[in-house]
Amino acid sequence: MKKISVKVLYELKKKDLSLTLITNPDTMQGEITTSFLNRPGLALTGYFERFDYNRIQILGETEISYLQSLKEEDLYNNVKETLVYDIPAIIITKGLTIPKQIEFLANEMKIPIFSSRLSTDKLFNSLRIFLQSFFAQSKTIHGTLIDVFGVGILLTGKSGIGKSECALELVERGQRLITDDVVKITSKEDILVGSATNNYGHFMEVRGIGLIDVAKMFGIQAVRIKKRIDVQIELMPWKDNMDYERIGLSNNNVEILGNSIPIIYLPISPGKNIAVIVEVVAMNHISKLFGYDAAKEYTDKLQEDLKRKAKIREKHIADKG
């Protein structure tokens, strides 16, 4: 299970989230195992039935105002009952001041409390985005990712089939390269995002030439850092006995990290302009997003024509009879 220590999180985000440690340094011993956050309003009143104690707890103006309204004895008891749980960390927003009993109990229970000058909403959203990115599922696959008219196209296929050469021609035609050879895929909020596995730059291996720097050769406008993956195109050698899709009525999908995206099995042969076909795939995908399906439109018109001819034939038979 993926996790991050509270101390590491503090070191990474103390500047961005404007964090200050209120409790003793030795309280930063816990680990964060989820990207979700929690506001423990009900827990502070004594209701623990659905208390998500394993999340970072965010206390804003509402929670602090409630605690400050309590009598000292009630405040002590309520906070003590809450801190009995194994809470990884507590963050107080807006730079609010907390009662001394809370700091004392947190030190006793070894639970770190941080103060942030950010508003509750801003801190909640910023921290959530960071944790979602950190805990996101990811995998690496052999392939090339390119932005074609705003559509993220993942080119896959066996080594040497021509993925890099196809991507190079697409870049020359004005499209944008994200990464070549190896693609890191991350699942974020039910979408797949592809990027390079390193920060070396946008290098591409072209057989017979070697490595080229796409950004230096074609300009910074020819590359981008990451892109949502919309369609996978599997390049495969042409075989005469294979039954390839010709109309496009059957939609094939592939599942990656629990997300389903369309996949097109594209046969290639000498003299076939794969780059142009990839651009057509991207434009066809955009058309479908806007509700237009060329294959369905064609078959609908074909069926209407067949029905019309059938009616003419029936009328002709009836007239002869």
C-alpha positions in Angstrom: 0.0 0.0 0.0 1.3 3.4 -1.0 2.0 5.9 1.9 3.8 9.1 2.7 5.1 10.1 6.2 3.7 13.2 7.8 7.3 14.5 8.1 7.9 14.1 4.4 4.6 15.8 3.5 5.5 18.7 5.8 8.9 19.2 4.2 7.4 19.0 0.7 4.4 21.3 1.2 5.2 23.6 4.1 5.9 26.5 1.7 3.0 25.9 -0.7 0.5 25.3 2.1 2.0 27.9 4.4 2.4 25.3 7.2 3.8 25.8 10.7 4.2 23.0 13.2 2.5 23.9 16.5 3.2 20.7 18.4 6.6 19.2 19.2 8.7 17.8 16.3 8.5 14.2 17.7 4.8 14.2 17.0 5.4 13.8 13.2 5.7 10.0 13.4 2.6 9.0 11.6 1.9 8.0 7.9 -0.7 9.1 5.5 -2.3 6.3 3.5 -5.2 8.0 1.7 -5.8 11.0 -0.5 -9.0 11.9 1.3 -9.3 14.6 3.9 -11.8 15.0 6.7 -13.4 17.8 8.7 -14.1 16.3 12.2 -17.0 18.5 13.2 -19.3 15.6 14.4 -16.4 13.8 16.1 -15.6 16.9 18.2 -19.2 16.8 19.5 -18.8 13.1 20.6 -20.2 11.3 17.6 -17.7 8.8 16.3 -19.9 6.3 14.4 -18.5 7.3 11.0 -15.3 9.1 12.0 -12.7 8.8 9.3 -9.8 9.1 11.7 -7.2 7.7 9.2 -7.4 10.9 7.1 -5.8 14.3 7.7 -8.2 16.3 9.8 -8.9 19.9 8.7 -10.2 22.4 11.3 -11.6 25.6 10.0 -13.3 28.6 11.6 -16.5 26.6 12.3 -14.7 23.8 14.3 -12.4 26.2 16.2 -15.4 28.5 17.1 -17.3 25.5 18.4 -14.3 24.4 20.5 -13.8 27.9 22.0 -17.4 28.0 23.0 -17.1 24.9 25.2 -16.4 25.0 28.9 -12.8 24.0 29.8 -13.8 20.6 31.1 -16.0 19.8 28.1 -13.3 21.0 25.8 -10.7 18.8 27.4 -13.0 15.7 27.4 -14.2 16.2 23.8 -10.7 16.7 22.3 -9.2 13.8 24.4 -11.9 11.4 23.1 -11.1 12.5 19.5 -7.4 12.3 19.8 -7.6 8.7 21.2 -7.9 7.7 17.5 -4.8 7.2 15.4 -5.1 10.5 13.5 -2.1 11.1 11.1 -2.2 14.9 11.4 -4.4 18.0 12.1 -4.3 21.2 10.2 -5.8 24.5 11.5 -6.6 26.9 8.7 -6.7 30.8 8.6 -3.9 31.0 11.2 -6.5 30.5 13.9 -5.4 30.2 17.5 -6.3 26.9 19.3 -6.9 26.5 23.0 -3.8 25.4 24.9 -5.6 22.1 26.0 -5.6 20.9 22.4 -1.9 21.5 22.0 -1.1 19.8 25.3 -3.3 16.7 24.5 -1.8 16.5 20.9 1.7 16.4 22.3 0.6 13.8 24.8 -1.0 11.6 22.1 1.9 12.2 19.6 -0.5 13.7 17.0 1.0 16.6 15.0 -0.9 19.9 14.7 -0.1 22.3 11.9 -1.3 25.9 11.4 -1.8 27.3 7.9 -2.5 30.9 6.9 -4.6 29.7 3.9 -8.3 29.7 3.9 -10.1 26.4 4.6 -11.3 25.9 1.0 -7.9 26.8 -0.6 -5.9 24.5 1.7 -8.4 21.7 1.3 -8.3 21.9 -2.5 -4.5 22.3 -2.7 -3.8 19.5 -0.4 -6.4 17.2 -2.0 -4.9 17.7 -5.5 -1.4 16.9 -4.2 -2.5 13.8 -2.4 -4.6 12.6 -5.3 -1.6 12.9 -7.6 0.6 11.1 -5.1 -1.8 8.2 -4.5 -2.9 7.9 -8.1 -2.6 4.5 -9.7 0.1 4.4 -12.4 1.9 2.0 -14.8 4.4 2.2 -17.6 3.9 0.7 -21.0 6.0 0.5 -24.2 4.5 3.1 -26.6 4.4 6.6 -27.9 2.0 9.4 -26.8 1.1 12.3 -29.1 -1.4 15.1 -29.1 -3.3 15.1 -32.4 -5.7 18.0 -32.8 -6.2 18.0 -29.0 -6.8 14.2 -28.8 -4.4 12.1 -26.8 -3.3 9.2 -29.1 -1.4 6.3 -27.6 0.5 4.4 -30.3 1.4 0.9 -29.3 2.7 -2.2 -31.2 5.7 -4.4 -31.2 9.2 -2.9 -31.2 10.3 -1.7 -34.7 6.9 -1.5 -36.2 7.2 2.3 -36.7 5.6 4.1 -33.8 8.4 6.6 -33.5 8.5 7.2 -37.3 4.8 7.8 -37.3 5.0 10.2 -34.4 7.9 12.1 -36.1 5.8 12.6 -39.2 2.9 13.8 -37.1 5.2 16.3 -35.3 6.4 17.5 -38.7 2.7 18.0 -39.6 2.1 20.3 -36.6 1.1 17.8 -33.9 2.7 17.6 -30.5 4.8 14.9 -28.9 4.4 14.0 -25.2 6.8 11.0 -24.9 8.4 8.3 -27.1 9.2 4.7 -26.3 7.9 4.5 -22.7 4.7 6.1 -21.4 3.9 6.6 -17.8 0.1 6.3 -17.4 -1.6 7.7 -14.3 -5.3 7.3 -13.4 -6.7 10.6 -12.0 -10.3 11.1 -11.3 -11.4 8.4 -13.8 -9.2 9.8 -16.6 -5.9 8.5 -17.9 -3.0 10.9 -18.1 0.2 10.1 -19.9 3.7 11.6 -19.4 7.3 10.7 -19.7 9.0 8.5 -17.1 11.8 11.0 -16.6 12.6 14.7 -17.1 15.4 14.3 -19.6 13.4 16.1 -22.3 11.6 15.1 -25.5 14.1 12.8 -27.1 13.1 10.3 -29.8 15.0 7.3 -31.2 14.8 7.0 -35.0 16.3 3.8 -36.3 19.2 4.5 -38.7 19.7 8.0 -37.3 19.7 7.6 -33.5 18.4 10.0 -30.9 16.9 13.4 -31.8 15.7 16.2 -29.6 12.2 17.1 -30.8 11.9 20.3 -28.8 15.2 21.7 -30.2 14.6 20.5 -33.7 10.9 21.5 -34.2 10.5 24.1 -31.5 8.9 24.2 -28.0 5.4 24.3 -29.6 6.0 20.7 -30.9 6.0 19.2 -27.4 4.0 19.1 -24.2 4.6 17.6 -20.7 1.5 15.5 -20.3 -1.8 14.7 -22.0 -5.0 12.9 -21.3 -5.1 9.6 -23.2 -8.3 9.4 -25.3 -7.6 6.7 -27.9 -5.2 3.8 -28.2 -4.0 2.8 -31.7 -2.3 -0.6 -31.9 -0.1 -0.8 -35.0 0.2 -4.3 -36.4 1.6 -5.9 -39.6 -0.8 -6.4 -42.5 -1.9 -10.0 -42.9 -4.1 -11.1 -45.8 -6.0 -13.6 -43.7 -7.0 -11.1 -41.0 -10.5 -9.8 -40.7 -10.0 -6.0 -40.2 -12.7 -3.5 -39.3 -13.9 -1.8 -42.5 -17.1 0.2 -41.6 -16.5 1.1 -37.9 -19.8 0.0 -36.4 -18.1 -2.3 -33.8 -16.4 -0.2 -31.1 -13.5 -2.0 -29.4 -12.3 -0.8 -26.0 -9.3 -1.6 -23.8 -9.2 -1.2 -20.0 -6.2 0.5 -18.4 -6.0 1.0 -14.7 -9.8 0.5 -14.5 -10.5 3.0 -17.2 -12.0 2.1 -20.6 -10.9 3.9 -23.7 -11.4 3.1 -27.4 -8.7 1.0 -29.2 -8.2 0.7 -32.9 -6.2 -2.1 -34.5 -4.5 -0.5 -37.4 -2.8 -2.7 -40.0 0.2 -1.2 -41.7 2.0 -2.0 -44.9 4.7 -0.4 -47.1 3.5 2.8 -48.7 0.6 3.3 -46.3 0.6 6.8 -44.8 0.0 6.0 -41.1 0.3 9.6 -39.9 -2.6 10.8 -42.0 -4.7 7.9 -40.8 -3.9 8.7 -37.2 -5.1 12.3 -37.8 -8.3 10.9 -39.3 -8.7 8.8 -36.2 -8.4 11.9 -34.0 -10.8 13.9 -36.1 -13.3 11.0 -36.1 -13.0 10.8 -32.3 -13.8 14.5 -32.0 -16.8 14.1 -34.4 -18.2 11.3 -32.2 -17.8 13.6 -29.1 -20.0 16.1 -30.9 -22.6 13.4 -31.6 -21.7 12.6 -35.3 -20.9 9.0 -36.1 -20.0 8.5 -39.8 -20.4 4.7 -39.8 -23.9 5.0 -38.2 -24.8 7.8 -40.6 -23.8 5.6 -43.6 -25.6 2.5 -42.4 -28.8 4.5 -41.6 -28.8 6.0 -45.1 -28.1 2.5 -46.6 -31.0 1.0 -44.7 -33.3 3.8 -45.8 -32.3 3.3 -49.4 -32.9 -0.5 -49.1 -36.3 0.1 -47.6 -37.2 2.6 -50.3 -36.1 0.1 -53.0 -38.1 -2.7 -51.3 -41.2 -0.6 -51.3 -40.8 0.2 -55.0 -40.2 -3.5 -55.8 -43.4 -4.4 -53.8 -45.4 -1.8 -55.6 -44.1 -3.0 -59.0 -45.1 -6.6 -58.1 -48.5 -5.4 -57.0 -49.1 -3.4 -60.1 -48.2 -6.4 -62.3 -50.5 -8.6 -60.3 
